[in-house]
Amino acid sequence: MIKTVDAPNGGYRFMPGVSQYSAGVAALPGFALERVRFTKPVPLRLGFERIAQTLKDAGRPLAAFAACELRSPAPFTESGFVAFNEIYTGTLKAWGLMPDGVNPVARSNVCPKIDPPSEPGFYAFTYAVPAVNAPTSFVIAGSGEAPEGKGNYRDHAVRLGETSPAAMLEKAQWVLGEMERRMSAFGGDWSQVTATQLYTVHDIYPFIETELGKRGIFRQGLTWHFNRPPVQDLEYEMDCRRVYMERVLEA
């Protein structure tokens, strides 16, 4: 059984991950997760302000901030990614969400190949709200084809530097397995998912039926973003969620 931890006063529990994000979150009994997407990415500082205001308007504390989806201009170098994460987690610490240094907030961060933003910003975010008898809801953080917490991605990536159909298949299989591992922490599986997002600029057709189709992902459809993962040399990323309430805000 994978350990999960309750986020103090947040209304959700999380699967511990790395310093920059948790591996996933799920609403506690009596709560539900709600997702908000902006019409276009909102720069990081302003995005945090918009999230704080949304929580305030909903009568929820900052601790209810459970997950987010970021967009960045281009894949970071390993050192650049570390520097960015220090800026990002600085706000979480200022909000009191990481009192013991453990980050409860799940996250995806990807880079559009077409019409990228000029600076990193928020594409969407999720927070917990009181909801009596609500069905289970969860958000699984994005993962590329390399395990996290190893010090770097490059030395541990699946089929590093390769984008052949066989290499992309192996990358996809690894990421799909990681999605399943993370969902299992919350008793979840593909049959419960309400939305799946895939991020790559490479051809997925050779395995779209054999790997994604056989898991039942297409019952709810697949959103393929023509985006790259956030770190150079990674080529394939996914995230998924079980969220029943979603809305869009003007950026």
Secondary structure, DSSP 4 states (H G I P E B T S, - for coil): ----EEPTTTSEEEE--BTTBBSEEEEPTTEEEEEEEEEEEEEHHHHHHHHHHHHHHTT--GGGEEEEEEE-SSPBPHHHHHHHHHHHHHHHHHTTS-TTS----EEEEEEESSS--SS-EEEEEEEEEE-TTPPP-EEEEEEESS-SSSS-SGGG-TTTT--SHHHHHHHHHHHHHHHHHHHHTTT--GGG-SEEEEE-SS--HHHIIIIIGGGTGGGS--EEE-EE-SBTT---EEEEEE-SEEEEE--
